[in-house]
């Protein structure tokens, strides 16, 4: 039974993350015995977990907490093999008490690895998460990046053939966003601080870049599929940002978010090199403030930061253009005082040696580390090099939950596409 109830941060996937702790903890050499958690068995895992839980005491999550740079983890305490949610499905509240047996075990371990921030998936607004926030506080995890379920409303736009969302005060979008913001009032968070907020949907960079030219005059137009998707997406996210930053007589409808930035997802996982892609990517970053001022929040309030997401291919990590993508992004950001957080993932799965049609988790062996460890350590070194040179990145998030078996090659975001099936 234990094999079927391991959470994504348990001794299946989280064991691999334990071996990757040197990515996040300063001063810990790579592959030291102190962090050799990947090979521990279930019983040893329970002992270590119990020790970490026993050691956890309410920590100092003070008013001073809530700032960048961050060291984060994308945290989703759910069952191994659980299907990735449908774009229109209601959020499954994985942060409620039904997953308490997972997060009470995981959170102290996550803190031990040097993490200070959790990025979380959309949650059901009516469910009680007080225990989850208490356990975060007790573990000394003081910052959170909540996520609004924008994909459901983008899907509604597709169904209703709308180019812009219904933003009336009685619309589903308005009411859902109100409930999302209300779920983040300080009295509900047990001293945990919202350091930023985000959405569960990204532009599809691989589809969008071919529609971008070499200047801001070449904005993706609604006459193309890529342009339609781009304009739907920025109209939806722009509406959310206007509601947060409204400085008129009515004020913000989301005061719990008014003092923190939007982290705008950009899934770069499927970006491929071409003769023009570097120019197109640079143009895209340079012109977004002109094309989508409400999304980038250039006139409304606290400026939006990018959340650059990379799901690195397991079998070709050395050829994926990660350094080029980070370098181009950093160069354009430094020209415009733009900031970004980088989120990176790689699969911890491999083909079963006994059946190539079956996937199994890669725990390495007595003589080799899991391939995921080498890929992520190399990726973090690349991030650190670019970050040190340009100083435009506000932190790093490890997306350990790339191990969702049906997620494929993308990051943890739905993509703004033309049909619900393609999202």
C-alpha positions as CSV (number, residue, x, y, z in Angstrom):
1,X,0.0,0.0,0.0
2,X,2.8,2.4,0.8
3,X,4.0,2.2,-2.8
4,X,0.7,3.7,-3.9
5,X,0.3,6.6,-1.4
6,X,3.7,8.3,-1.8
7,X,3.1,12.0,-2.4
8,X,5.1,13.8,-5.0
9,X,7.4,15.0,-2.2
10,X,7.7,11.6,-0.6
11,X,10.4,9.0,-0.9
12,X,9.5,8.4,-4.5
13,X,9.9,11.9,-6.1
14,X,11.0,13.7,-3.0
15,X,13.8,11.2,-2.4
16,X,15.3,12.5,-5.7
17,X,14.8,16.0,-4.5
18,X,16.6,15.1,-1.3
19,X,19.6,14.2,-3.5
20,X,19.2,17.6,-5.2
21,X,19.3,19.6,-2.0
22,X,22.7,21.0,-2.9
23,X,20.9,23.0,-5.6
24,X,19.3,25.1,-2.9
25,X,21.4,24.9,0.2
26,X,24.5,27.1,0.2
27,X,27.7,25.5,1.3
28,X,26.6,21.9,0.8
29,X,28.9,20.1,-1.6
30,X,27.2,18.1,-4.4
31,X,26.5,14.4,-3.8
32,X,27.6,14.4,-0.1
33,X,26.4,11.7,2.1
34,X,24.5,14.2,4.2
35,X,22.1,14.7,1.3
36,X,22.1,11.2,-0.1
37,X,18.4,10.7,0.5
38,X,17.5,9.3,-2.9
39,X,18.4,5.8,-1.9
40,X,16.8,5.5,1.5
41,X,14.1,3.0,2.0
42,X,10.5,3.5,3.2
43,X,11.3,2.7,6.8
44,X,14.4,5.0,6.9
45,X,12.3,7.7,5.2
46,X,9.8,7.5,8.0
47,X,12.5,7.8,10.7
48,X,14.0,10.9,9.0
49,X,10.5,12.4,8.5
50,X,9.6,11.8,12.1
51,X,12.8,13.4,13.3
52,X,12.2,16.4,11.1
53,X,8.6,16.7,12.2
54,X,9.7,16.5,15.9
55,X,12.3,19.1,15.4
56,X,9.8,21.5,13.8
57,X,8.7,24.3,16.2
58,X,6.7,27.4,15.4
59,X,9.3,29.6,13.6
60,X,9.5,33.4,13.3
61,X,7.3,34.3,10.3
62,X,7.4,38.0,11.1
63,X,6.2,41.1,9.3
64,X,9.7,41.5,7.8
65,X,9.1,38.2,5.9
66,X,7.8,38.6,2.3
67,X,10.5,39.6,-0.1
68,X,12.7,38.6,-3.0
69,X,14.9,36.9,-3.9
70,X,13.2,33.5,-3.1
71,X,14.3,29.9,-2.9
72,X,11.2,28.0,-3.8
73,X,9.5,24.7,-4.6
74,X,6.4,24.0,-6.6
75,X,4.5,22.1,-3.9
76,X,1.6,19.8,-4.8
77,X,1.0,17.1,-2.2
78,X,-1.0,14.5,-4.2
79,X,-1.0,10.9,-5.0
80,X,1.6,9.3,-7.4
81,X,0.0,8.8,-10.8
82,X,-2.9,11.1,-10.1
83,X,-4.1,12.5,-13.5
84,X,-3.3,16.1,-14.3
85,X,-6.4,18.2,-13.8
86,X,-8.7,19.0,-16.8
87,X,-8.7,22.7,-17.7
88,X,-12.3,23.1,-16.7
89,X,-12.3,21.0,-13.6
90,X,-12.8,22.5,-10.2
91,X,-9.6,22.6,-8.2
92,X,-9.0,19.6,-6.0
93,X,-8.0,21.1,-2.6
94,X,-4.8,19.2,-2.1
95,X,-3.9,21.6,0.7
96,X,-6.9,20.6,2.8
97,X,-6.9,18.1,5.6
98,X,-7.3,15.0,3.4
99,X,-3.7,15.4,2.4
100,X,-2.5,16.1,5.9
101,X,-0.6,12.9,6.1
102,X,1.5,14.1,3.2
103,X,2.2,17.7,3.9
104,X,2.9,17.3,7.6
105,X,5.6,14.9,6.5
106,X,6.9,16.9,3.6
107,X,7.0,20.5,4.9
108,X,9.7,20.1,7.6
109,X,11.9,18.3,5.0
110,X,11.4,21.0,2.4
111,X,12.5,23.6,5.0
112,X,15.6,21.5,5.8
113,X,16.6,21.9,2.2
114,X,16.8,25.7,2.5
115,X,13.5,26.5,0.9
116,X,11.7,29.7,2.0
117,X,8.7,29.9,-0.5
118,X,6.1,27.5,-1.8
119,X,4.4,28.0,-5.1
120,X,1.0,26.2,-5.0
121,X,-1.7,25.1,-7.4
122,X,-5.2,26.6,-7.5
123,X,-7.3,25.6,-4.6
124,X,-11.0,25.3,-3.8
125,X,-11.9,28.6,-2.1
126,X,-14.4,27.2,0.3
127,X,-12.2,24.5,1.8
128,X,-10.3,25.0,5.1
129,X,-6.5,25.3,4.7
130,X,-5.8,26.6,8.2
131,X,-3.9,23.4,9.2
132,X,-1.7,23.6,6.0
133,X,-0.7,27.2,6.8
134,X,-0.1,26.3,10.5
135,X,2.2,23.5,9.4
136,X,4.0,25.8,7.0
137,X,4.5,28.3,9.9
138,X,5.6,25.5,12.2
139,X,8.2,24.3,9.7
140,X,9.5,27.9,9.2
141,X,8.2,28.2,5.6
142,X,7.0,31.7,5.6
143,X,6.2,32.7,2.0
144,X,3.7,31.5,-0.5
145,X,2.9,32.2,-4.2
146,X,-0.9,31.4,-4.7
147,X,-2.3,30.6,-8.1
148,X,-5.6,31.7,-9.6
149,X,-7.4,29.3,-11.9
150,X,-7.5,31.4,-15.0
151,X,-7.7,28.4,-17.4
152,X,-11.3,27.8,-16.6
153,X,-12.3,31.3,-17.7
154,X,-10.1,31.1,-20.8
155,X,-12.0,27.9,-21.7
156,X,-15.3,29.7,-21.2
157,X,-14.1,32.4,-23.6
158,X,-13.4,29.7,-26.2
159,X,-16.8,28.1,-25.7
160,X,-18.6,31.4,-26.0
161,X,-16.4,32.6,-28.9
162,X,-15.3,35.7,-27.0
163,X,-12.2,37.7,-27.6
164,X,-12.4,39.4,-24.3
165,X,-13.8,38.0,-21.0
166,X,-17.0,39.1,-19.3
167,X,-15.7,41.4,-16.5
168,X,-19.1,42.6,-15.1
169,X,-19.5,42.5,-11.4
170,X,-21.8,39.5,-11.6
171,X,-19.6,37.5,-13.9
172,X,-18.1,34.2,-12.9
173,X,-14.6,35.6,-13.4
174,X,-15.2,38.5,-11.1
175,X,-16.8,36.4,-8.4
176,X,-14.1,33.7,-8.6
177,X,-11.3,36.3,-8.3
178,X,-13.0,37.9,-5.4
179,X,-13.1,34.5,-3.6
180,X,-9.5,33.8,-4.5
181,X,-8.4,37.2,-3.0
182,X,-10.6,36.6,0.1
183,X,-8.9,33.3,0.7
184,X,-5.6,35.2,1.1
185,X,-6.6,37.6,3.8
186,X,-3.9,37.6,6.6
187,X,-6.2,36.1,9.2
188,X,-6.4,33.0,7.0
189,X,-2.7,32.5,6.5
190,X,-1.3,32.0,10.0
191,X,1.5,34.6,9.5
192,X,2.5,33.1,6.1
193,X,3.1,36.0,3.7
194,X,2.0,36.2,0.1
195,X,5.2,37.2,-1.7
196,X,3.6,37.2,-5.2
197,X,0.6,35.8,-7.0
198,X,0.2,33.9,-10.3
199,X,-2.1,32.2,-12.7
200,X,-2.3,28.6,-14.0
201,X,-1.9,29.4,-17.7
202,X,0.9,30.5,-19.9
203,X,1.3,31.9,-23.4
204,X,2.6,29.1,-25.7
205,X,5.9,30.6,-26.7
206,X,6.5,28.0,-29.4
207,X,3.3,29.0,-31.1
208,X,3.7,32.7,-30.5
209,X,7.3,33.5,-31.5
210,X,6.7,32.8,-35.3
211,X,4.0,35.6,-35.1
212,X,6.5,38.1,-33.6
213,X,8.7,40.2,-35.9
214,X,11.7,42.4,-35.3
215,X,9.9,45.5,-33.9
216,X,7.0,46.4,-31.7
217,X,5.0,47.3,-34.8
218,X,4.7,43.5,-35.4
219,X,2.4,42.8,-32.5
220,X,0.7,39.3,-32.9
221,X,-2.6,40.2,-34.7
222,X,-6.0,38.6,-34.2
223,X,-6.0,37.6,-37.8
224,X,-3.9,34.5,-36.9
225,X,-4.6,31.7,-34.5
226,X,-1.5,32.6,-32.4
227,X,-2.6,36.3,-32.4
228,X,-6.1,35.4,-31.3
229,X,-4.8,33.3,-28.4
230,X,-2.3,36.0,-27.4
231,X,-5.0,38.7,-27.3
232,X,-7.5,36.5,-25.4
233,X,-4.8,35.7,-22.8
234,X,-3.7,39.3,-22.2
235,X,-7.2,40.6,-22.0
236,X,-8.0,38.0,-19.3
237,X,-4.8,38.5,-17.2
238,X,-5.0,42.3,-17.8
239,X,-8.5,42.3,-16.3
240,X,-7.2,40.6,-13.1
241,X,-4.4,43.1,-12.8
242,X,-6.7,46.0,-13.2
243,X,-8.9,44.7,-10.4
244,X,-5.9,44.2,-8.1
245,X,-4.4,47.7,-8.8
246,X,-7.6,49.7,-9.0
247,X,-6.8,53.1,-7.4
248,X,-10.2,54.7,-8.1
249,X,-12.7,55.5,-5.4
250,X,-13.8,51.9,-5.1
251,X,-10.2,50.7,-4.5
252,X,-8.8,47.2,-5.2
253,X,-11.2,44.3,-5.1
254,X,-8.1,42.2,-4.0
255,X,-6.4,44.2,-1.2
256,X,-4.5,41.1,-0.1
257,X,-2.7,41.2,-3.5
258,X,-2.3,44.9,-4.0
259,X,1.2,45.1,-2.5
260,X,2.8,42.2,-4.2
261,X,3.6,41.5,-7.9
262,X,2.0,39.2,-10.4
263,X,4.4,36.5,-11.5
264,X,3.4,36.1,-15.1
265,X,4.1,32.5,-16.4
266,X,6.0,32.0,-19.6
267,X,6.5,28.3,-20.4
268,X,9.7,28.2,-22.4
269,X,9.9,24.4,-22.4
270,X,9.1,23.8,-26.0
271,X,11.1,26.7,-27.5
272,X,13.2,25.6,-30.4
273,X,16.1,27.4,-32.2
274,X,15.5,28.9,-35.6
275,X,17.2,31.5,-37.8
276,X,15.1,34.3,-36.2
277,X,14.1,33.0,-32.8
278,X,16.7,35.1,-30.8
279,X,15.4,38.4,-32.4
280,X,11.8,37.3,-32.0
281,X,12.3,36.5,-28.3
282,X,14.1,39.8,-27.6
283,X,11.3,41.7,-29.4
284,X,8.6,39.9,-27.5
285,X,10.2,40.8,-24.1
286,X,10.9,44.4,-25.2
287,X,7.4,45.0,-26.5
288,X,5.2,43.4,-24.0
289,X,5.0,46.6,-22.0
290,X,3.6,48.3,-25.1
291,X,1.4,45.5,-26.2
292,X,0.0,44.6,-22.8
293,X,0.5,47.5,-20.3
294,X,-2.2,46.2,-18.0
295,X,-0.6,42.7,-17.9
296,X,2.8,44.1,-17.2
297,X,1.3,46.7,-14.8
298,X,3.5,49.5,-16.1
299,X,0.9,52.2,-15.1
300,X,-1.2,50.5,-12.5
301,X,1.0,49.7,-9.6
302,X,3.7,47.2,-8.7
303,X,5.4,46.0,-11.9
304,X,4.7,42.4,-13.0
305,X,7.6,40.0,-12.9
306,X,8.0,37.1,-15.3
307,X,7.9,33.5,-14.2
308,X,10.1,31.7,-16.7
309,X,9.4,28.0,-16.7
310,X,11.6,25.3,-18.1
311,X,10.7,21.5,-18.2
312,X,14.0,20.2,-19.4
313,X,14.0,17.1,-21.6
314,X,15.5,14.2,-19.8
315,X,17.3,12.6,-22.7
316,X,18.7,15.7,-24.3
317,X,19.3,18.1,-21.5
318,X,22.8,19.0,-22.8
319,X,21.3,20.2,-26.1
320,X,18.4,22.2,-24.9
321,X,19.2,25.9,-25.3
322,X,18.7,26.8,-21.6
323,X,21.7,29.1,-21.4
324,X,20.7,31.0,-24.6
325,X,17.1,31.4,-23.4
326,X,18.2,32.7,-20.0
327,X,20.9,35.0,-21.5
328,X,18.5,36.6,-24.0
329,X,15.9,37.1,-21.4
330,X,18.3,38.6,-18.8
331,X,19.8,40.9,-21.4
332,X,16.4,42.3,-22.4
333,X,15.3,42.6,-18.7
334,X,18.4,44.5,-17.8
335,X,17.6,47.1,-20.5
336,X,14.1,47.7,-19.1
337,X,14.4,47.1,-15.3
338,X,12.3,44.0,-15.7
339,X,12.6,41.2,-13.1
340,X,12.0,37.5,-13.3
341,X,11.9,34.3,-11.3
342,X,13.1,31.1,-12.9
343,X,11.4,27.7,-12.4
344,X,13.1,24.5,-13.7
345,X,12.0,20.9,-13.8
346,X,13.2,17.6,-15.2
347,X,11.6,14.2,-15.2
348,X,12.6,11.6,-12.6
349,X,11.2,8.8,-14.8
350,X,12.9,6.4,-17.1
351,X,11.9,3.5,-19.3
352,X,11.7,0.2,-17.5
353,X,14.7,-1.9,-18.6
354,X,12.4,-4.9,-18.7
355,X,9.6,-3.2,-20.7
356,X,10.4,-0.1,-22.8
357,X,6.6,0.8,-22.9
358,X,6.5,1.3,-19.2
359,X,7.8,4.2,-17.1
360,X,9.4,3.7,-13.7
361,X,11.0,6.2,-11.3
362,X,14.7,6.6,-11.6
363,X,16.4,6.3,-8.2
364,X,19.9,5.8,-9.7
365,X,22.0,2.9,-8.4
366,X,24.8,2.1,-6.0
367,X,27.2,3.7,-8.4
368,X,25.2,6.3,-10.3
369,X,22.9,9.2,-9.3
370,X,19.5,9.6,-10.9
371,X,19.7,11.4,-14.3
372,X,17.4,14.1,-13.0
373,X,20.0,15.1,-10.4
374,X,22.7,15.7,-13.0
375,X,20.3,17.6,-15.3
376,X,19.0,19.8,-12.6
377,X,22.4,20.5,-11.0
378,X,23.7,21.6,-14.5
379,X,20.6,23.7,-15.0
380,X,21.0,25.4,-11.6
381,X,24.7,26.2,-12.4
382,X,23.5,27.8,-15.7
383,X,20.9,29.8,-13.9
384,X,23.5,30.9,-11.2
385,X,26.0,32.0,-13.9
386,X,23.5,34.1,-15.8
387,X,21.9,35.5,-12.6
388,X,25.3,36.5,-11.2
389,X,26.2,38.3,-14.5
390,X,23.0,40.2,-15.1
391,X,21.4,40.4,-11.6
392,X,17.8,40.5,-13.0
393,X,16.5,37.2,-11.5
394,X,14.6,37.3,-8.2
395,X,14.9,33.7,-7.3
396,X,14.7,30.0,-8.3
397,X,11.9,27.6,-8.0
398,X,12.4,23.8,-8.3
399,X,9.3,22.3,-10.0
400,X,9.8,18.8,-8.5
401,X,6.2,17.8,-9.6
402,X,7.3,17.5,-13.2
403,X,6.9,13.8,-12.3
404,X,3.2,13.9,-13.0
405,X,3.3,11.1,-15.6
406,X,0.8,12.6,-18.0
407,X,2.1,16.1,-18.0
408,X,4.5,15.5,-20.9
409,X,7.1,18.1,-22.0
410,X,5.5,21.3,-20.7
411,X,5.8,23.1,-17.4
412,X,3.0,23.1,-14.7
413,X,0.8,25.5,-16.8
414,X,-2.0,25.1,-19.2
415,X,-1.2,26.8,-22.5
416,X,-3.3,29.6,-24.2
417,X,-4.3,27.7,-27.3
418,X,-7.3,27.7,-29.7
419,X,-9.2,24.6,-28.3
420,X,-9.8,23.1,-24.9
421,X,-8.2,19.9,-26.1
422,X,-5.0,21.7,-27.1
423,X,-4.8,23.7,-23.8
